[in-house]
Amino acid sequence: MIRPLAFLVQRIREASLRGAFAEVPDPRNRRYMRAMASLPDAEHAAFRLARIEGLNVPRIAAELGISNAQAETHLAHAIEMIASSLRRQKRKGW
């Protein structure tokens, strides 16, 4: 379950990014970039380290100075929030 405050932060950031990444021709890539950019800081950091840098959970935890359980939680929330954002953006025609 996503924390309500994190969800609200994401929705606010997402709305402010509606016109962002206009230079990206593929609408799916634009939606993905907006979804990533809208993540709260902790979730964004965990997702970036896992998916872009290729780090595993213990390394993510060490990089962020948090426990393995917290790193797993941030990563799970990030994935859930990105999926939700992609669905919402597609539904709104962004």
C-alpha distances in whole Angstrom, upper triangle without the diagonal:
4,6,9,12,11,10,13,15,14,16,19,19,19,22,24,24,25,29,28,29,32,34,32,33,31,28,25,26,26,22,21,23,21,18,18,20,18,15,15,17,15,13,17,19,17,17,20,21,20,21,24,25,25,24,22,19,22,24,21,20,24,24,21,23,19,19,18,15,14,15,13,10,11,12,9,8,11,12,9,10,14,13,12,15,17,17,17,20,22,22,23,26,25
4,6,8,7,6,10,11,11,12,15,16,16,18,20,21,22,25,25,26,29,31,29,31,28,26,24,24,23,20,19,20,18,15,15,17,14,12,11,14,13,11,14,16,15,15,18,20,19,20,22,24,23,23,22,19,22,23,20,19,23,22,20,21,18,18,18,15,13,14,13,9,9,11,9,6,9,10,8,8,11,12,11,13,16,16,16,18,20,20,21,24,23
4,6,5,6,9,10,11,13,15,16,16,19,20,21,23,26,25,27,30,32,31,33,31,28,26,26,25,22,21,22,20,17,17,18,15,12,11,13,12,11,14,17,16,16,20,21,21,22,24,25,25,24,23,20,23,24,20,19,23,23,19,20,18,18,18,16,13,15,14,11,10,13,12,8,11,13,11,10,14,15,14,15,18,19,18,20,23,23,23,26,25
4,6,5,6,9,10,11,12,14,15,17,19,20,21,25,25,27,29,32,31,33,31,28,26,26,25,22,22,22,20,17,18,18,15,13,12,15,14,14,16,19,19,19,22,24,23,24,26,28,28,27,27,24,26,27,24,23,26,26,22,24,21,22,22,19,17,18,18,14,14,16,15,11,13,16,13,11,15,16,14,15,18,18,17,19,22,21,21,25,24
4,5,5,6,9,10,11,12,14,15,17,18,20,24,23,25,28,31,30,32,31,28,26,26,25,22,21,21,19,16,17,17,13,12,9,12,13,13,15,17,18,18,21,23,23,24,25,27,28,27,26,24,26,26,23,22,25,24,20,22,20,21,22,20,17,18,19,15,14,16,16,12,14,16,15,12,16,17,15,15,19,20,18,20,23,23,22,25,24
4,5,5,6,9,10,11,12,14,16,16,18,22,21,23,26,28,27,29,28,25,23,23,22,19,18,18,16,13,13,13,10,8,6,9,10,9,11,14,14,15,17,19,19,20,22,23,24,23,23,21,23,23,20,19,22,21,18,20,18,19,20,18,15,15,16,12,11,13,13,9,10,13,12,9,12,14,13,13,16,17,16,18,21,21,21,23,22
4,5,5,6,9,10,10,12,14,15,17,20,20,22,24,27,26,28,26,23,21,21,20,17,17,17,15,12,13,13,10,9,8,12,12,11,13,16,16,16,18,21,21,21,22,25,25,25,25,23,25,26,22,22,25,24,21,23,21,22,22,20,17,18,17,14,13,14,13,9,10,12,10,7,11,12,10,10,14,14,13,15,18,18,18,20,19
4,5,5,6,9,10,11,13,14,16,19,19,22,24,27,26,28,27,24,23,23,21,18,18,18,15,13,15,14,10,10,9,13,14,13,15,18,19,18,20,23,23,24,25,27,28,28,28,26,28,28,25,25,27,26,23,25,23,25,25,23,20,21,21,17,16,18,17,13,14,16,14,11,13,15,12,12,16,16,14,15,19,18,17,20,19
4,6,5,6,8,10,11,12,15,18,17,20,22,25,24,27,26,23,22,21,19,17,17,16,13,12,13,11,8,8,6,10,12,11,12,15,16,16,18,21,21,22,22,24,26,25,26,24,26,26,22,23,25,23,20,22,21,23,24,22,19,19,20,17,14,16,17,13,12,15,14,11,13,16,13,12,16,17,15,16,19,20,19,21,19
4,5,5,6,9,10,10,12,16,15,17,20,22,21,24,22,19,18,18,16,14,13,13,10,8,9,9,5,5,6,10,12,10,10,14,15,14,16,19,19,19,20,22,24,24,24,23,26,25,21,22,25,23,20,23,22,23,23,22,19,18,19,16,14,15,15,11,10,13,12,8,9,12,10,8,12,14,12,12,16,17,16,18,16
4,6,5,6,9,10,11,14,15,17,19,22,21,23,22,19,18,18,16,13,14,14,11,10,12,11,7,9,10,14,15,14,14,18,19,18,19,22,23,22,23,26,27,27,28,26,29,29,25,26,29,27,24,27,25,27,27,25,22,22,22,19,17,18,17,14,13,15,13,10,11,13,10,8,12,13,10,11,14,14,13,16,14
4,5,5,6,9,10,14,14,17,19,22,22,24,23,20,20,20,17,15,16,15,12,12,13,11,8,10,10,13,16,15,15,18,20,19,20,23,24,24,24,27,28,29,29,28,31,30,26,27,29,27,24,27,26,28,28,27,24,24,24,21,19,20,20,17,16,18,17,13,14,16,14,11,15,16,13,13,17,17,15,17,15
4,5,5,6,9,12,11,14,16,19,19,21,21,18,18,17,15,13,14,12,9,9,10,8,5,8,9,11,14,13,12,16,18,17,17,20,22,21,21,23,25,26,27,26,29,28,24,25,27,25,22,25,24,27,27,26,23,22,23,21,18,18,19,16,14,16,16,12,12,15,14,11,14,16,13,13,16,17,16,17,14
4,5,5,6,10,10,12,14,17,17,19,18,15,15,15,12,10,11,10,6,7,9,8,5,8,10,13,16,14,13,17,18,17,17,21,22,20,21,23,25,26,27,26,29,28,25,26,29,26,24,27,26,28,28,27,24,23,23,21,18,18,19,16,14,15,15,11,11,13,11,8,10,12,10,9,13,14,12,14,11
4,5,5,9,10,13,14,18,18,20,19,16,17,17,14,12,14,13,9,10,13,11,9,12,14,16,19,18,17,20,22,20,21,25,25,24,24,27,29,30,31,30,33,32,28,30,32,30,27,30,30,31,31,30,27,26,27,24,22,22,22,19,17,19,18,14,14,16,14,10,13,14,11,10,13,14,11,13,10
4,6,8,8,12,13,17,17,20,20,17,18,17,14,13,15,13,10,11,13,10,9,12,14,16,19,18,17,20,22,21,21,24,25,24,24,27,29,30,31,31,33,32,28,30,32,29,27,30,29,32,32,31,28,27,28,26,22,23,24,21,19,20,20,16,16,18,17,13,15,17,14,13,16,17,14,15,12
4,6,5,8,10,13,13,16,16,14,15,14,10,10,12,10,6,9,11,8,8,11,14,15,19,17,15,18,21,19,18,22,23,22,21,24,26,27,29,29,32,30,27,29,31,28,26,29,29,31,31,30,27,26,27,25,22,22,23,20,17,19,19,15,14,16,15,12,13,15,13,11,14,16,13,14,10
4,6,9,9,13,13,15,15,12,13,13,10,9,12,11,8,10,13,11,10,14,16,19,22,20,18,21,23,21,21,25,25,23,23,26,28,30,32,31,34,33,30,31,34,31,29,32,32,34,33,33,30,28,29,27,24,24,24,21,19,20,20,16,15,16,15,11,12,14,12,9,12,13,10,10,7
4,7,6,10,11,13,14,12,14,13,9,10,13,12,9,13,14,13,13,17,19,21,24,22,20,23,25,23,22,26,27,25,24,27,29,31,33,33,36,35,31,33,35,32,31,34,34,36,36,35,33,31,31,30,27,26,27,25,22,22,23,19,18,19,18,15,15,17,15,12,14,16,13,12,8
4,6,8,9,12,13,11,13,12,8,9,11,9,7,11,12,10,11,15,17,18,22,20,17,20,22,20,19,23,24,22,21,24,26,28,30,30,33,31,28,31,32,29,28,31,31,34,33,33,30,28,29,28,25,24,25,23,20,21,22,18,16,18,18,14,15,17,16,13,15,17,15,14,10
4,5,6,9,10,9,11,9,6,9,10,7,8,11,12,10,13,16,19,19,22,21,17,20,22,20,18,22,23,20,19,22,24,26,29,30,32,30,28,30,32,29,28,31,32,34,33,33,31,28,29,28,25,24,25,23,20,21,22,19,16,18,19,15,15,18,17,14,15,18,16,15,11
4,5,7,9,9,12,10,7,10,13,11,11,14,15,14,16,19,22,23,26,24,21,24,26,23,22,25,26,23,22,25,28,30,32,33,36,34,31,34,36,32,32,35,35,38,37,37,34,32,32,32,28,27,28,27,23,23,24,22,19,21,21,17,16,19,18,14,15,18,16,14,11
4,6,9,10,13,11,9,12,14,12,13,16,16,15,18,21,24,24,27,25,22,24,26,23,22,25,26,23,21,24,27,29,32,33,36,34,31,34,35,32,32,36,36,38,37,38,35,33,33,33,30,28,29,28,25,25,26,24,21,22,23,20,18,21,21,17,18,21,19,17,14
4,6,7,9,7,6,10,11,9,11,14,14,14,17,19,23,23,26,24,20,23,24,21,20,23,23,20,19,22,24,27,29,31,34,32,29,32,34,31,30,34,34,36,35,35,33,30,31,31,27,26,27,26,22,22,24,22,18,20,21,18,16,19,19,15,16,19,18,16,13
4,6,9,8,8,11,12,12,14,16,17,17,20,22,26,27,29,26,23,26,27,24,22,26,26,22,21,25,26,29,32,33,36,34,32,35,37,34,34,37,37,39,38,38,36,33,33,33,30,28,29,28,25,24,25,23,20,21,22,19,16,19,19,16,15,19,18,15,13
4,5,5,6,9,10,11,13,14,16,17,18,21,24,26,27,25,22,25,25,22,21,24,24,20,20,23,24,28,30,31,34,33,30,33,35,33,32,36,36,37,35,35,34,31,31,30,28,26,26,25,22,21,22,21,17,18,19,17,14,16,17,14,13,16,16,13,11
4,5,5,6,9,10,10,12,14,15,16,19,22,24,26,23,21,24,25,21,21,24,24,21,20,24,25,28,30,31,34,33,30,33,35,32,32,35,35,36,35,34,32,30,29,29,26,24,25,24,21,19,20,18,15,15,16,14,11,13,13,10,9,13,12,10,8
4,5,5,6,9,10,11,12,14,15,17,21,23,24,21,19,22,22,18,19,22,21,18,18,22,22,25,27,28,31,30,27,30,32,30,30,33,32,33,32,31,30,27,26,26,24,21,21,21,18,16,17,16,12,12,14,12,8,11,12,10,9,12,13,11,9
4,5,5,6,9,10,11,12,14,16,20,21,22,19,17,19,20,16,16,19,19,15,15,19,20,23,25,26,29,28,25,28,30,28,27,31,31,32,30,30,28,26,25,25,23,20,21,20,17,16,17,16,12,13,15,13,10,13,14,12,12,15,16,14,11
4,5,5,6,9,10,10,12,15,18,20,22,19,17,19,21,17,17,20,20,17,17,21,22,25,27,27,31,29,26,29,31,28,27,31,31,32,31,31,29,26,26,26,23,21,22,21,17,17,18,16,13,14,15,12,10,13,13,10,11,14,14,12,9
4,6,5,6,9,10,10,13,16,18,20,17,15,19,19,16,16,20,20,17,17,21,22,24,26,26,29,28,25,28,30,28,27,30,29,31,29,29,27,25,24,23,21,19,19,18,15,14,15,13,9,10,11,8,6,9,10,7,8,11,11,10,7
4,5,5,6,9,10,11,15,16,18,15,13,16,16,13,13,16,16,13,13,17,18,20,22,22,26,25,22,24,27,24,24,27,26,28,26,26,24,22,21,21,18,16,16,16,12,11,13,11,8,9,11,8,7,10,11,9,10,14,14,14,11
4,5,5,6,9,10,14,15,17,14,12,14,16,13,12,16,16,13,13,16,18,20,22,23,26,24,21,24,26,23,22,26,26,28,26,26,24,22,22,21,18,17,18,17,13,13,15,13,10,12,13,10,10,13,14,11,13,16,16,15,12
4,5,5,6,9,12,14,16,14,12,15,17,14,14,18,18,16,16,19,21,22,24,24,27,26,23,25,27,24,23,27,26,28,27,27,24,22,22,21,18,17,18,16,13,14,14,12,9,12,12,8,9,12,11,9,12,14,13,13,10
4,6,5,7,10,13,14,11,10,13,14,12,12,16,16,14,15,18,19,21,22,22,25,24,21,23,25,23,21,25,24,25,24,24,21,19,19,18,15,14,15,13,10,10,11,8,5,8,9,6,6,10,10,9,11,14,14,14,11
4,5,6,9,10,12,9,7,10,11,8,9,12,13,11,11,14,16,17,19,19,22,21,17,20,22,19,18,22,21,23,22,22,19,17,17,16,13,12,13,12,8,9,11,9,6,10,11,9,10,13,13,12,15,17,17,18,15
4,6,8,9,12,10,8,11,13,11,11,14,15,14,14,16,18,20,21,21,24,22,19,21,23,20,18,22,22,24,24,23,21,19,20,19,15,15,16,14,11,13,14,11,10,13,14,11,12,15,15,13,16,19,18,18,15
4,7,9,12,10,8,12,14,12,13,16,17,16,16,19,21,21,23,22,25,24,20,21,24,21,19,22,22,24,24,23,20,19,19,17,14,14,15,13,10,12,13,9,9,12,11,9,11,14,13,12,15,17,16,17,14
4,6,8,6,5,9,10,9,11,14,14,14,15,17,18,19,20,18,21,20,17,18,21,18,16,19,18,20,20,19,16,15,15,14,10,11,12,9,7,10,10,7,8,11,11,9,12,15,14,14,17,19,18,20,17
4,6,6,6,9,10,11,12,14,16,16,17,18,20,19,20,18,21,20,16,17,19,17,14,17,16,18,19,18,14,14,15,13,10,11,13,10,8,12,12,10,11,14,14,13,16,18,17,17,21,22,21,23,20
4,6,5,6,9,10,10,12,14,15,15,16,18,17,18,17,19,18,14,14,16,14,11,14,14,16,17,17,14,13,15,13,10,11,14,12,10,14,15,12,13,17,17,16,18,21,20,20,23,25,25,26,23
4,5,5,6,9,10,11,12,14,15,15,17,15,16,14,15,15,11,11,13,12,9,11,10,13,13,13,10,9,11,10,6,9,11,10,9,12,14,12,14,17,17,17,19,22,21,22,25,26,26,28,25
4,5,5,6,8,10,11,12,13,14,15,14,15,13,15,15,11,12,15,13,11,14,12,14,14,13,10,9,10,9,5,6,8,7,5,9,10,9,10,13,14,14,16,18,18,19,22,23,24,25,23
4,6,5,6,9,10,10,11,12,14,14,15,14,17,15,12,13,16,13,11,15,14,16,16,16,13,11,13,12,8,8,11,10,7,10,12,10,10,13,15,13,15,18,18,18,21,23,23,24,21
4,6,5,6,9,10,10,10,12,11,13,12,14,12,9,10,12,10,8,12,12,14,14,15,12,10,12,12,9,9,12,12,9,12,15,13,13,17,18,17,19,22,22,22,24,27,27,27,25
4,6,5,6,9,10,10,11,9,10,9,11,10,6,8,11,9,8,11,11,12,11,12,10,7,8,9,6,5,9,10,8,10,13,13,13,16,17,17,18,21,22,22,24,27,27,28,26
4,5,5,6,8,9,10,10,11,10,13,12,9,12,14,12,12,15,14,15,14,14,13,9,10,11,8,6,9,9,6,8,11,11,10,13,15,15,15,18,19,19,21,24,25,25,23
4,5,5,5,6,8,9,11,12,14,12,10,13,14,12,12,15,15,17,16,17,15,12,13,14,11,9,12,13,10,11,14,14,12,15,18,16,17,20,21,21,23,25,26,26,23
4,6,6,5,6,6,8,9,11,9,6,10,11,9,10,13,13,15,13,15,14,10,12,14,11,9,13,14,12,13,16,16,15,18,20,20,20,23,25,24,26,29,29,30,27
4,6,6,5,5,6,7,10,9,7,11,12,11,12,15,15,15,13,14,14,10,10,13,11,8,11,13,11,11,14,15,14,16,19,19,19,22,24,24,25,28,29,29,27
4,6,5,8,9,11,14,13,11,14,16,14,15,18,18,19,16,18,17,13,13,15,13,10,12,14,11,10,14,15,13,14,18,17,17,20,22,21,22,25,26,26,24
4,6,8,11,13,16,13,12,15,17,14,15,19,19,20,19,20,19,15,16,18,15,12,15,16,13,13,17,17,15,17,20,19,18,22,23,22,24,27,27,27,24
4,6,9,12,13,11,10,13,14,11,13,17,18,19,17,19,18,15,16,18,16,13,17,18,15,16,19,19,18,20,23,22,22,25,27,26,27,30,31,31,28
4,7,10,12,10,9,13,14,13,15,17,18,18,16,18,18,14,14,17,15,13,15,18,15,15,19,20,18,20,23,23,22,25,27,27,28,31,32,31,29
4,7,8,6,6,10,10,10,12,14,14,15,12,15,15,11,12,15,14,12,15,17,15,15,19,20,19,21,24,24,24,27,28,28,30,32,33,34,31
4,6,5,6,9,10,11,12,14,13,13,10,12,13,10,10,13,13,11,13,16,15,15,18,20,19,21,24,24,24,27,29,29,30,33,34,35,32
4,5,5,6,9,10,10,12,10,9,6,9,9,6,6,10,10,9,11,14,14,14,17,18,19,20,23,23,24,26,28,29,30,32,34,35,33
4,5,5,6,9,10,10,9,8,6,9,10,8,9,12,13,12,14,17,17,18,20,22,22,24,26,27,28,30,32,32,34,36,37,38,36
4,5,5,6,9,10,10,10,9,12,12,9,11,14,14,13,16,18,17,18,21,22,22,24,26,27,28,30,32,32,34,36,37,37,35
4,5,5,6,8,8,9,8,11,10,6,9,12,10,9,13,15,14,15,18,19,19,21,23,23,24,27,28,29,30,33,34,34,32
4,6,5,6,5,5,5,8,7,5,8,11,10,11,14,15,15,17,19,20,20,23,24,25,26,29,30,30,33,34,35,36,34
4,6,5,7,8,8,12,11,9,12,14,14,14,17,19,18,20,23,23,24,26,28,28,29,32,33,33,35,38,38,39,36
4,6,8,10,11,14,12,10,13,15,13,14,17,18,17,19,22,22,22,25,27,26,28,30,31,31,33,36,36,37,34
4,6,9,10,12,10,8,12,13,11,12,15,16,15,18,20,20,20,23,25,24,26,29,29,29,32,34,34,35,33
4,7,9,12,10,9,13,14,13,14,18,18,18,20,22,22,23,26,27,27,29,32,32,33,35,37,37,39,36
4,7,8,6,7,10,11,10,12,15,15,16,18,20,20,22,24,25,26,28,30,30,31,34,35,36,37,35
4,5,5,6,9,10,11,12,14,15,17,19,20,21,23,25,26,27,29,30,31,32,35,36,37,39,36
4,5,5,6,9,10,11,12,14,15,17,18,20,21,23,24,25,27,29,30,31,33,35,36,37,35
4,5,5,6,9,10,10,12,14,15,16,18,20,21,22,24,26,27,28,30,32,33,34,36,34
4,5,5,6,9,10,10,12,14,15,16,18,20,21,22,24,26,26,28,30,31,32,34,32
4,5,5,6,9,10,11,12,14,15,16,18,20,21,22,24,25,27,29,30,31,33,30
4,6,5,6,9,10,11,12,14,15,17,18,20,21,23,24,26,27,29,30,32,30
4,5,5,6,8,10,10,12,14,15,16,18,20,21,22,24,26,27,28,30,28
4,6,5,6,9,10,10,12,14,15,16,18,20,21,22,24,25,26,28,26
4,5,5,6,9,10,11,12,14,15,17,19,20,21,23,24,26,27,25
4,5,5,6,9,10,11,12,14,16,17,18,20,21,23,24,26,25
4,5,5,6,8,10,10,12,14,15,16,18,20,21,22,24,22
4,5,5,6,9,10,10,12,14,15,16,18,20,21,22,20
4,5,5,6,9,10,11,12,14,15,17,18,20,21,20
4,6,5,6,9,10,11,12,14,16,17,18,20,19
4,5,5,6,9,10,10,12,14,15,16,18,17
4,5,5,6,9,10,10,12,14,15,16,15
4,5,5,6,9,10,11,12,14,15,15
4,5,5,6,9,10,11,12,14,14
4,5,5,6,8,10,10,12,11
4,5,5,6,9,10,11,10
4,6,5,6,9,10,10
4,5,5,6,9,9
4,5,5,6,5
4,5,5,6
4,5,8
4,6
4
